[in-house]
Amino acid sequence: GDSVTQMEGPVTLSEEAFLTINCTYTATGYPSLFWYVQYPGEGLQLLLKATKADDKGSNKGFEATYRKETTSFHLEKGSVQVSDSAVYFCALRPSGYSTLTFGKGTMLLVSP
Amino acid sequence: DTEVTQTPKHLVMGMTNKKSLKCEQHMGHRAMYWYKQKAKKPPELMFVYSYEKLSINESVPSRFSPECPNSSLLNLHLHALQPEDSALYLCASSLLEGLAGGPGETQYFGPGTRLLVL
C-alpha cells in the first residue's frame, strides 16, 4: 500500500539556520504530494503542494520539489524563524482518490 | 477564503453523555471529512462524505455517528464514548472527492475540537 516516511524529530535549529525535513513516499501511479503544518494547539494548515514530477511547491519561504526518480518531497527553508516551530506532516493523495496518507510528522523547534 | 470552522473548541464529557461536534464550510466544497488525531500522531481518517452521502467509513465504532445535513455542515454525534476516545477531532473539506477530484485536489482543515472523555 501507499506510505510516507519522514525523518524522526524533533529537529532543533537556531534562528536563521537552514532547514531540511526529508520525506520519501511509496505509491503506485502519480500521487499528489503535500506538506501540512500544525502549530501547537491548532489544526493542520496546508503549507504547499505539488501534483506532478519536477513540480516545485512554495509558500512562506518554504519549498519542496516532487522528485519521482527518488520518490522524495523534501521540505526546505533557507532561514527559519522561531515562529516556524511546529509539527510538519508530509502527505500523499493517490491519483483518483481523495484520502490522504500522512507521514508520522516531524517536530521543528527553533530557538532565538 | 479557505476557512473551515469547528465548534466547540474544547469539550469534556462523561462516558454516559451525548454530545455533538459541528463543522462548517462555505467554500462550495462537496466533500467533507472527519479525522481523529491522538497526541504526537498524524490524523486518522474516520469518515468521508461526498455530496452529503457517506462515502467512506473507516470501520469506526458506532458510538461515533456522522451526519451531513447539507453541503455546508458536517456533524459528529458522540454517545457512550470511552476515555481512549479522547483526542483532537479534525474536520476537513475539499472541492470534490475521489475520481472527480483533479490533481492537487486539496483538503482544508479546521482548527479541531479537543475532546476529553472522563
Interface residues (C-beta under 8 A of the other chain):
Chain A: Y30 S32 F34 Y36 G41 E42 G43 L44 Q45 L46 K49 T51 K52 F89 R93 S95 G96 Y97 S98 T99 L100 F102 G103 K104 G105
Chain B: T2 V4 Q6 A31 K40 K41 P42 P43 L45 V48 S50 I56 L88 L90 A92 S94 L96 E97 G98 L99 G101 P103 G104 E105 T106 Q107 Y108 F109 G110 P111 G112 R114
